[in-house]
Amino acid sequence: MTDPWDSTVDVLVAGSGAAGLSAAIAAADGGLDVLVVESTSKWGGTTSVSGGGLWMPANPLMLRDGVPDSAEEALRYMDEVIAEAGPASSPERRKAFARTAPEVVAFLGRHGVRWRRSPDYPDYYPDRPGGKVGRAIEAAPFDTRLLGDWYDKARSKESGIPLPLMTDDVWLLSRAWSTPSGFVRGARFVFRSLGQLAGGKRPAGIGGALAASLMHIVRNQQTPVWLSAPIVDLVIEDGAVVGAVVERDGRPRRVRARRGVVLAAGGFAGNAEWRSKHHGIPGYSSAPEGDLGTAIEVGVRAGGALALMDDAWWGASLVGPDGKARFLVSERSFPFSIMVDANGERFTNESASYIDVGHDMLAHHVPGPMWLISDVRHTRRYLNTALLGQARKWSRAGLLVQAPTLESLAAKIGVDAVRLGAAVKRFNGFARTGVDEDFGRGRTVYDNYYGDPRVKPNPNLAPLEKGPFRAVRVYPGDLGTKGGLLTDEHARVLREDGTAIPGLYAAGNTTASVMGRTYPGPGSTIGPAVVFGYRAARHAASR
């Protein structure tokens, strides 16, 4: 009898970002035969082009540094900020995340990931019960020589930062020439970079470092990784997933998965049809190509339920003349700037969590473009990475506008000069008192994280008074989508009736987020992706 399968493994993992690679590592650690398939020609997924942080409460690095934390405190905080968000963020899933996070950090550390803590990075709602400073961790800069020629196929080589940059560098480097602390961090970063390059290393930083660290473990475990091999369907027998159809070398290959299939192939940020249907906008995403929702679709065909499809990891973004989105974090938070709508009026706390700003942008129904308005001190003091070397191109495209006065700037961008002038005058008054009476900007330690300590009395508020003034067009962008397959605390994909589909697991942006409609802290995307990828593999191993 002819074997109906082209290949047989214990666990088949679709996706090569943090969720997929963590699942592959955990499964191989359990003695299972694993195969990773990646739909694009580059491995690393959205993780490779991300900030690379993981929100991991009560992690071993915190305890080592004497910072008290616990799963119970994290759960209290999650309950406060996430509130009721449906079954994607069920009490069971929240508990599974909070209680497994320290275990995963230790597990991956034993396998060789060199973790670093971001001790100054606050939770995004640090004033809420259970909120902390310093729960975020990241992988140390990784020497990509250790991956040999395989690094040539890394997404981070193409789109990442080939320098030993870490998350905890970014907030200070943005003001490297305007504050002493920023200058010191800038000097350290330069010397660190020169030292590694002079030593013959090929460093990757932030998200590229995390993806490379995980892939290095996968390679050492001798787990095969197929590139340009999208999963196109699942094979179901007696209601259970027993394998998948993977397209490779132009033909379908049937891969049997004795213990289970883990879908960890990202969300649907690049699927224009789905974005229009579920979000009502074309989508201005920082996620790489290949984020088309294919894994979500095959999960639905197998009976999987969906949740949170109308949401994403939103945030204000710039969109350049090339059509690529650039996510804004520090630029909108620094003083000497405000965000306004097409009427020239403020509508949000510019220094808030990016997902809150994104939600405010989407909920604000004034038709027309939105703008980040700043005076010349913002331009001179702070780094805008999206505009480095690109100002002329952006100006020619009408995305960056400069004028000597606010009145002339308003005329150039089509905003009512009287309303813009009134908004700036009111904001300037708040800057002098240090209290934003309209939106509370600069009220929390998270807001202040991307502020300027030299500005008093509020590091996020400074008046817009000195020309030339600048306006940059701002769009409701995202880091990826956060809706997808509904899963339980074991990362099993659930049907509409709440029962689990045997043999089918999912993690990362392929799933509806355990964080619901909010973003509790830095790394709330990758942290759960790694945790539930790990939990999926552990449960599959027990089948």
C-alpha positions as CSV (number, residue, x, y, z in Angstrom):
1,M,0.0,0.0,0.0
2,T,1.3,3.5,-1.0
3,D,2.2,5.7,2.0
4,P,-0.1,8.7,1.8
5,W,2.4,10.9,3.6
6,D,5.5,12.5,2.0
7,S,7.1,13.2,5.5
8,T,6.4,12.2,9.0
9,V,7.3,14.2,12.2
10,D,6.0,14.4,15.7
11,V,5.3,18.2,15.6
12,L,4.9,20.4,12.6
13,V,5.4,24.2,13.3
14,A,4.2,26.8,10.8
15,G,6.1,30.0,11.2
16,S,9.7,31.0,12.1
17,G,9.1,34.0,14.5
18,A,9.4,33.9,18.3
19,A,6.2,31.9,18.7
20,G,7.1,29.2,16.2
21,L,10.8,28.9,17.1
22,S,9.9,28.7,20.9
23,A,7.5,25.9,20.1
24,A,10.1,24.1,18.0
25,I,12.7,24.4,20.8
26,A,10.4,23.1,23.5
27,A,9.2,20.2,21.4
28,A,12.7,19.1,20.4
29,D,13.8,19.5,24.1
30,G,11.1,16.9,24.9
31,G,12.7,14.5,22.5
32,L,10.2,15.0,19.6
33,D,11.0,15.0,15.9
34,V,10.1,18.6,14.7
35,L,9.8,20.3,11.4
36,V,9.5,24.1,11.0
37,V,8.0,25.5,7.8
38,E,8.1,29.2,6.8
39,S,5.9,30.7,4.0
40,T,8.5,33.3,2.8
41,S,12.1,33.0,1.7
42,K,13.3,34.7,4.9
43,W,13.1,33.3,8.4
44,G,12.4,35.3,11.6
45,G,9.0,36.7,10.9
46,T,7.8,40.0,12.5
47,T,10.0,39.3,15.5
48,S,13.0,40.0,13.4
49,V,11.9,43.6,12.6
50,S,10.4,44.3,16.0
51,G,11.9,45.9,19.1
52,G,12.5,42.4,20.4
53,G,11.2,43.0,24.0
54,L,9.2,40.5,26.0
55,W,6.9,41.4,28.8
56,M,7.6,38.7,31.3
57,P,6.4,39.3,34.9
58,A,8.3,37.9,37.8
59,N,11.1,36.7,35.5
60,P,14.4,35.4,37.0
61,L,16.3,38.6,36.0
62,M,14.0,40.8,38.1
63,L,14.4,38.5,41.1
64,R,18.2,38.5,40.6
65,D,18.2,42.3,40.7
66,G,16.1,42.3,43.9
67,V,13.0,43.7,42.2
68,P,9.9,42.1,43.9
69,D,7.3,40.7,41.6
70,S,5.0,37.7,41.4
71,A,2.4,36.0,39.1
72,E,-0.3,37.2,41.5
73,E,0.8,40.8,41.1
74,A,0.9,40.4,37.4
75,L,-2.5,38.9,37.3
76,R,-3.9,41.7,39.4
77,Y,-2.4,44.2,37.0
78,M,-3.7,42.3,33.9
79,D,-7.2,42.2,35.4
80,E,-7.0,45.9,36.0
81,V,-5.9,47.0,32.6
82,I,-7.4,44.3,30.3
83,A,-10.6,44.0,32.2
84,E,-13.3,41.9,30.4
85,A,-12.1,41.0,26.9
86,G,-13.9,37.8,26.1
87,P,-12.6,34.2,25.9
88,A,-9.3,35.1,24.3
89,S,-8.3,36.7,27.6
90,S,-10.0,34.2,29.9
91,P,-8.8,33.8,33.5
92,E,-7.3,30.5,32.6
93,R,-5.2,32.0,29.8
94,R,-4.1,34.9,31.9
95,K,-3.0,32.5,34.7
96,A,-1.2,30.3,32.3
97,F,0.8,33.2,30.9
98,A,1.7,34.8,34.2
99,R,2.7,31.5,35.8
100,T,4.6,30.2,32.8
101,A,6.6,33.3,31.9
102,P,9.4,32.8,34.5
103,E,9.7,29.1,33.5
104,V,10.1,30.0,29.8
105,V,12.7,32.6,30.5
106,A,14.8,30.1,32.5
107,F,14.2,27.4,30.0
108,L,15.4,29.4,27.0
109,G,18.3,30.8,29.1
110,R,19.5,27.2,29.7
111,H,19.4,26.6,26.0
112,G,21.7,29.6,25.4
113,V,19.6,32.8,25.0
114,R,21.5,35.6,26.8
115,W,18.8,37.6,28.4
116,R,19.1,41.2,29.4
117,R,16.6,43.2,31.5
118,S,15.3,46.7,30.7
119,P,15.3,48.0,34.2
120,D,13.9,51.5,33.5
121,Y,11.1,50.5,31.1
122,P,7.8,50.8,32.9
123,D,4.5,48.9,32.4
124,Y,2.3,51.1,30.2
125,Y,-0.2,51.8,33.1
126,P,2.3,51.9,36.0
127,D,-0.1,53.8,38.2
128,R,-2.6,50.9,38.2
129,P,-2.6,48.2,41.0
130,G,0.1,45.6,40.2
131,G,2.0,47.9,37.8
132,K,5.8,47.7,37.8
133,V,8.9,49.2,36.3
134,G,11.4,46.7,34.7
135,R,9.3,43.7,33.7
136,A,10.6,43.8,30.1
137,I,13.5,41.6,29.0
138,E,15.3,41.1,25.6
139,A,18.0,39.0,24.0
140,A,21.5,40.4,24.2
141,P,23.1,41.4,20.8
142,F,23.8,38.3,18.9
143,D,26.9,37.5,16.8
144,T,25.3,36.3,13.5
145,R,28.6,34.6,12.5
146,L,27.4,31.7,14.7
147,L,24.7,31.0,12.1
148,G,27.1,30.8,9.2
149,D,25.5,31.0,5.8
150,W,22.0,30.4,7.3
151,Y,22.0,34.1,8.3
152,D,21.9,35.1,4.7
153,K,18.3,33.9,4.8
154,A,17.4,35.9,7.9
155,R,14.8,38.6,7.6
156,S,16.8,40.7,10.0
157,K,19.8,40.8,7.6
158,E,17.5,42.4,5.1
159,S,15.4,44.6,7.3
160,G,16.9,44.7,10.8
161,I,19.6,46.7,12.5
162,P,23.1,45.3,12.0
163,L,24.4,46.9,15.2
164,P,24.3,45.7,18.9
165,L,21.3,47.9,19.7
166,M,19.1,47.1,22.7
167,T,15.7,48.3,23.7
168,D,17.1,50.1,26.7
169,D,19.4,52.1,24.4
170,V,16.6,53.5,22.2
171,W,14.9,55.9,24.7
172,L,18.3,57.5,25.5
173,L,19.7,57.5,22.0
174,S,16.7,59.5,20.8
175,R,18.1,62.4,22.8
176,A,21.8,61.6,22.5
177,W,22.7,65.2,21.8
178,S,20.2,67.0,24.1
179,T,20.7,65.4,27.5
180,P,23.8,64.2,29.5
181,S,22.3,60.7,30.0
182,G,21.5,60.5,26.3
183,F,25.0,61.5,25.4
184,V,26.6,59.0,27.7
185,R,24.4,56.2,26.3
186,G,25.2,57.3,22.8
187,A,28.9,57.1,23.5
188,R,28.6,53.7,25.1
189,F,26.6,52.4,22.1
190,V,29.2,53.7,19.7
191,F,32.1,52.1,21.6
192,R,30.1,48.9,21.9
193,S,29.4,48.8,18.2
194,L,33.0,49.6,17.2
195,G,34.3,47.0,19.7
196,Q,32.2,44.3,18.3
197,L,32.9,45.2,14.7
198,A,36.6,45.5,15.3
199,G,36.5,42.1,16.9
200,G,35.2,40.6,13.7
201,K,31.6,40.1,15.0
202,R,28.5,40.6,12.9
203,P,26.1,41.8,15.6
204,A,22.3,41.8,15.3
205,G,20.3,43.9,17.8
206,I,16.8,44.1,19.3
207,G,14.3,41.8,17.3
208,G,17.0,40.5,15.1
209,A,19.0,39.4,18.1
210,L,16.0,37.5,19.6
211,A,15.1,35.7,16.3
212,A,18.8,34.8,15.7
213,S,19.2,33.5,19.3
214,L,16.2,31.2,18.9
215,M,17.2,30.1,15.5
216,H,20.7,29.2,16.7
217,I,19.1,26.9,19.3
218,V,16.9,25.3,16.6
219,R,19.9,24.7,14.4
220,N,21.8,23.2,17.2
221,Q,18.9,20.9,17.9
222,Q,19.2,19.9,14.2
223,T,15.6,20.7,13.5
224,P,15.0,21.2,9.8
225,V,13.5,24.5,8.6
226,W,11.8,24.7,5.2
227,L,11.7,28.2,3.6
228,S,9.2,29.3,0.9
229,A,7.0,26.5,2.2
230,P,3.6,27.8,3.2
231,I,1.1,25.6,5.0
232,V,-2.0,25.5,2.7
233,D,-4.3,23.0,4.5
234,L,-4.7,20.7,7.4
235,V,-5.4,17.0,7.3
236,I,-8.2,15.9,9.6
237,E,-9.1,12.3,10.6
238,D,-12.0,11.6,13.0
239,G,-12.1,15.2,14.0
240,A,-8.5,15.4,14.9
241,V,-5.7,17.2,13.0
242,V,-3.1,14.6,12.0
243,G,-1.0,16.6,9.6
244,A,-0.9,19.3,7.0
245,V,-0.4,20.0,3.4
246,V,2.7,22.2,2.8
247,E,3.6,23.7,-0.6
248,R,7.3,23.1,-1.3
249,D,9.2,23.4,-4.6
250,G,6.0,24.1,-6.4
251,R,4.1,21.1,-5.3
252,P,2.0,20.1,-2.3
253,R,3.6,17.8,0.3
254,R,1.6,15.9,2.9
255,V,3.3,16.1,6.3
256,R,2.1,13.8,9.0
257,A,2.3,15.3,12.5
258,R,1.9,12.5,15.1
259,R,1.6,14.8,18.1
260,G,0.3,18.0,16.6
261,V,0.5,21.0,14.3
262,V,1.4,24.4,15.8
263,L,0.2,27.4,13.7
264,A,2.5,30.4,14.5
265,A,2.7,32.1,11.1
266,G,1.7,35.6,12.1
267,G,-1.5,37.6,11.6
268,F,-3.1,39.3,8.6
269,A,-1.5,42.7,8.5
270,G,-0.8,42.4,4.8
271,N,-4.1,41.1,3.7
272,A,-5.9,44.1,2.2
273,E,-9.2,42.3,1.9
274,W,-9.3,41.3,5.5
275,R,-8.1,44.6,6.7
276,S,-10.9,46.3,4.8
277,K,-13.5,43.8,6.1
278,H,-12.4,43.7,9.8
279,H,-10.7,47.1,10.3
280,G,-12.3,49.4,7.8
281,I,-8.9,50.8,6.7
282,P,-6.3,49.7,4.2
283,G,-3.8,49.1,7.0
284,Y,-0.5,50.9,7.5
285,S,1.6,48.1,9.1
286,S,5.2,47.7,10.1
287,A,4.8,43.9,9.8
288,P,6.8,42.3,6.9
289,E,5.3,40.7,3.8
290,G,3.9,37.2,4.3
291,D,1.6,38.3,7.1
292,L,-1.4,37.4,5.1
293,G,-3.6,35.4,7.5
294,T,-3.0,32.0,5.8
295,A,-2.5,30.1,9.0
296,I,-5.7,31.7,10.4
297,E,-7.6,30.7,7.3
298,V,-6.5,27.0,7.5
299,G,-7.4,27.0,11.2
300,V,-10.9,28.3,10.4
301,R,-11.4,25.6,7.7
302,A,-10.5,23.0,10.4
303,G,-13.3,24.4,12.6
304,G,-11.4,27.0,14.6
305,A,-13.3,30.0,16.1
306,L,-12.1,33.6,15.7
307,A,-11.9,36.5,18.2
308,L,-10.7,40.1,18.3
309,M,-10.5,40.3,14.5
310,D,-11.4,44.0,14.5
311,D,-8.3,44.9,16.6
312,A,-4.5,45.2,16.1
313,W,-1.4,46.3,17.8
314,W,-2.2,49.9,16.8
315,G,0.0,53.0,17.0
316,A,0.7,56.3,15.3
317,S,2.9,55.8,12.2
318,L,4.5,57.7,9.5
319,V,4.1,56.5,5.9
320,G,6.9,57.5,3.6
321,P,6.8,58.1,-0.2
322,D,7.8,54.5,-0.6
323,G,4.5,53.4,1.0
324,K,6.3,51.8,4.0
325,A,5.0,52.5,7.5
326,R,7.4,53.7,10.3
327,F,6.1,53.2,13.8
328,L,6.2,56.3,16.1
329,V,7.0,56.0,19.8
330,S,9.4,58.5,21.2
331,E,8.9,61.2,18.5
332,R,5.3,61.9,19.5
333,S,6.1,61.9,23.2
334,F,8.9,64.3,23.3
335,P,8.1,67.9,24.3
336,F,7.8,70.8,21.9
337,S,5.2,68.8,19.9
338,I,1.5,68.0,19.7
339,M,-0.7,65.8,17.5
340,V,-3.7,67.4,15.8
341,D,-6.6,66.4,13.5
342,A,-7.6,68.0,10.2
343,N,-9.3,70.8,12.1
344,G,-6.0,71.6,13.9
345,E,-7.2,70.4,17.3
346,R,-5.6,67.9,19.8
347,F,-7.5,64.7,20.4
348,T,-5.2,62.4,22.5
349,N,-2.4,62.1,25.0
350,E,0.5,62.0,22.7
351,S,2.7,60.3,25.3
352,A,0.3,57.5,26.1
353,S,0.8,53.8,25.1
354,Y,0.9,53.5,21.4
355,I,-2.1,51.2,21.3
356,D,-4.1,53.9,23.2
357,V,-3.0,56.6,20.8
358,G,-3.9,54.3,17.9
359,H,-7.3,53.6,19.3
360,D,-7.9,57.3,19.7
361,M,-6.9,57.9,16.1
362,L,-9.4,55.3,14.9
363,A,-12.2,56.6,17.1
364,H,-11.7,60.2,16.2
365,H,-14.0,60.7,13.2
366,V,-12.8,64.1,11.9
367,P,-12.2,63.5,8.2
368,G,-8.8,64.4,6.8
369,P,-5.2,63.9,7.7
370,M,-3.6,64.0,11.2
371,W,-0.3,65.8,11.9
372,L,2.5,65.8,14.4
373,I,3.3,69.5,14.8
374,S,6.5,70.6,16.4
375,D,8.7,73.7,16.8
376,V,12.4,73.9,15.9
377,R,13.6,72.7,19.3
378,H,12.0,69.3,18.7
379,T,13.8,69.0,15.4
380,R,17.1,70.0,16.8
381,R,17.1,68.1,20.0
382,Y,15.5,64.7,19.3
383,L,16.2,61.9,16.8
384,N,13.4,61.1,14.4
385,T,14.7,57.8,12.9
386,A,12.0,57.6,10.2
387,L,13.2,60.9,8.7
388,L,17.0,60.3,8.8
389,G,18.3,61.4,5.4
390,Q,14.8,61.4,4.0
391,A,13.5,64.9,4.8
392,R,13.8,66.2,1.2
393,K,11.9,63.2,-0.3
394,W,9.2,63.5,2.4
395,S,8.9,67.2,1.7
396,R,8.5,66.7,-2.0
397,A,5.7,64.2,-1.3
398,G,3.9,66.6,1.0
399,L,4.3,64.4,4.0
400,L,6.7,66.8,5.8
401,V,5.9,70.5,5.7
402,Q,7.9,73.3,7.2
403,A,7.0,77.0,7.6
404,P,8.3,80.0,9.6
405,T,5.0,80.6,11.5
406,L,2.1,78.5,12.7
407,E,-0.2,80.5,10.5
408,S,1.8,79.7,7.3
409,L,2.2,76.1,8.4
410,A,-1.6,75.8,8.8
411,A,-2.1,77.2,5.3
412,K,0.3,74.7,3.8
413,I,-1.3,71.6,5.4
414,G,-4.9,72.8,5.0
415,V,-5.7,73.3,8.6
416,D,-7.8,76.1,10.1
417,A,-5.1,78.6,11.4
418,V,-7.4,80.0,14.1
419,R,-8.1,76.6,15.6
420,L,-4.5,75.5,15.4
421,G,-3.4,78.7,17.0
422,A,-5.9,78.2,19.8
423,A,-4.9,74.6,20.4
424,V,-1.2,75.6,20.6
425,K,-1.9,78.5,22.9
426,R,-3.9,76.2,25.2
427,F,-1.2,73.6,25.2
428,N,1.5,76.1,25.8
429,G,-0.4,77.1,29.0
430,F,-0.4,73.5,30.1
431,A,3.4,73.3,29.4
432,R,4.0,76.3,31.8
433,T,1.9,74.8,34.6
434,G,3.1,71.2,34.0
435,V,-0.5,69.8,33.9
436,D,-2.3,68.8,30.7
437,E,-5.8,69.5,31.8
438,D,-7.3,68.0,28.5
439,F,-5.5,64.6,28.2
440,G,-3.2,64.1,31.1
441,R,0.0,64.0,29.1
442,G,3.1,63.5,31.3
443,R,1.1,62.2,34.3
444,T,2.7,58.7,34.6
445,V,6.2,57.4,34.7
446,Y,5.5,55.7,31.4
447,D,4.7,59.0,29.7
448,N,7.9,60.4,31.3
449,Y,10.0,57.5,30.0
450,Y,10.1,59.2,26.6
451,G,10.2,62.7,28.0
452,D,13.1,65.1,28.4
453,P,14.2,65.5,32.1
454,R,15.6,68.9,31.3
455,V,12.1,70.3,30.6
456,K,10.4,71.5,33.7
457,P,7.9,71.1,35.4
458,N,6.7,68.3,33.1
459,P,9.2,66.4,30.9
460,N,6.6,65.8,28.2
461,L,5.2,69.3,28.0
462,A,7.1,72.3,26.4
463,P,5.6,75.2,24.5
464,L,5.5,75.4,20.7
465,E,6.9,78.9,20.2
466,K,10.0,79.0,18.0
467,G,10.0,78.6,14.3
468,P,10.5,77.2,11.8
469,F,7.6,74.9,12.6
470,R,7.2,71.4,11.2
471,A,4.3,69.2,10.4
472,V,4.6,65.4,9.6
473,R,1.6,63.5,8.5
474,V,0.6,60.7,10.8
475,Y,-1.4,57.6,10.1
476,P,-3.2,54.9,12.3
477,G,-0.5,52.2,11.8
478,D,0.2,48.9,13.6
479,L,2.9,46.4,14.6
480,G,0.6,43.6,13.4
481,T,-2.9,42.3,13.9
482,K,-4.1,40.9,17.3
483,G,-7.2,39.0,16.2
484,G,-7.1,35.4,15.1
485,L,-7.8,31.8,16.2
486,L,-9.3,31.4,19.7
487,T,-7.1,29.2,21.9
488,D,-7.2,27.9,25.5
489,E,-4.6,27.9,28.2
490,H,-2.7,25.0,26.5
491,A,-2.7,26.9,23.1
492,R,-5.2,24.4,21.7
493,V,-7.4,25.9,19.0
494,L,-11.0,26.0,20.0
495,R,-14.2,25.5,18.1
496,E,-17.2,27.8,18.4
497,D,-18.7,25.6,21.1
498,G,-15.5,25.9,23.2
499,T,-14.2,22.4,22.6
500,A,-10.6,21.9,21.6
501,I,-9.6,20.6,18.2
502,P,-7.3,17.6,18.9
503,G,-3.9,18.0,17.5
504,L,-4.2,21.7,16.5
505,Y,-2.4,24.5,18.4
506,A,-1.7,28.1,17.7
507,A,0.4,31.0,19.2
508,G,1.5,34.5,18.4
509,N,-0.4,36.8,16.1
510,T,-2.1,33.8,14.5
511,T,-4.2,33.9,17.7
512,A,-6.6,36.3,19.5
513,S,-4.4,37.9,22.1
514,V,-4.5,37.1,25.8
515,M,-3.9,40.8,26.3
516,G,-7.4,41.6,24.9
517,R,-7.7,45.1,23.5
518,T,-4.9,46.7,25.3
519,Y,-1.1,46.5,25.8
520,P,-0.1,46.1,29.4
521,G,3.7,46.6,28.9
522,P,6.7,46.6,26.6
523,G,6.8,43.2,24.8
524,S,3.2,42.2,25.4
525,T,3.2,40.8,21.8
526,I,6.3,38.7,21.9
527,G,6.0,37.7,25.5
528,P,2.8,35.7,25.2
529,A,3.9,34.5,21.8
530,V,6.9,32.7,23.3
531,V,4.9,31.5,26.4
532,F,2.1,30.0,24.4
533,G,4.4,28.5,21.7
534,Y,6.2,26.8,24.6
535,R,2.9,25.6,26.2
536,A,1.7,24.3,22.8
537,A,4.8,22.1,22.4
538,R,4.6,20.9,26.0
539,H,1.0,19.9,25.6
540,A,1.6,18.2,22.2
541,A,4.4,16.2,23.8
542,S,1.9,14.8,26.4
543,R,-0.5,13.6,23.7
